[in-house]
């Protein structure tokens, strides 16, 4: 699976599962841009 396809699926999943108005933050090696292809991503979401 290509990176673009993975990102699209992540965005779709977030849109379906995270409360409206929440902020989603990607952190760790994926956010820094130095992740290996076999690593997962770390996400947090915050609501008011």
VMD Tcl script that draws the C-alpha trace (Angstrom):
set ca {
  {0.00 0.00 0.00}
  {1.31 3.43 -0.93}
  {1.81 6.19 1.65}
  {-0.91 8.34 0.05}
  {-3.44 5.51 0.35}
  {-2.52 4.93 3.99}
  {-2.95 8.63 4.78}
  {-6.34 8.66 3.05}
  {-7.50 5.69 5.11}
  {-6.27 7.29 8.34}
  {-8.13 10.52 7.53}
  {-11.33 8.61 6.75}
  {-11.10 6.63 9.98}
  {-10.49 9.77 12.04}
  {-13.45 11.51 10.40}
  {-15.72 8.56 11.27}
  {-14.57 7.96 14.85}
  {-13.27 11.15 16.47}
  {-15.82 13.63 17.86}
  {-16.57 16.65 15.70}
  {-14.42 19.64 16.65}
  {-11.67 17.53 18.22}
  {-8.06 18.24 17.36}
  {-5.98 15.28 16.17}
  {-2.21 15.42 16.63}
  {0.33 13.12 15.04}
  {3.54 12.86 17.05}
  {6.71 10.80 17.27}
  {8.92 9.74 14.39}
  {6.08 9.97 11.84}
  {5.52 13.64 12.72}
  {9.24 14.39 12.58}
  {9.50 12.69 9.22}
  {12.20 10.23 10.21}
  {10.09 7.08 10.67}
  {10.96 3.78 9.08}
  {8.35 2.19 6.83}
  {7.67 -0.58 9.35}
  {6.78 1.78 12.22}
  {3.30 2.78 13.28}
  {2.06 6.29 14.01}
  {1.13 7.80 17.33}
  {-2.00 9.95 17.44}
  {-3.81 11.81 20.18}
  {-7.05 13.70 20.04}
  {-8.29 16.48 22.27}
  {-11.76 17.84 22.84}
  {-12.82 20.96 24.67}
}
mol new
graphics top color blue
foreach p $ca { graphics top sphere $p radius 0.5 }
foreach p [lrange $ca 0 end-1] q [lrange $ca 1 end] { graphics top cylinder $p $q radius 0.2 }
display resetview
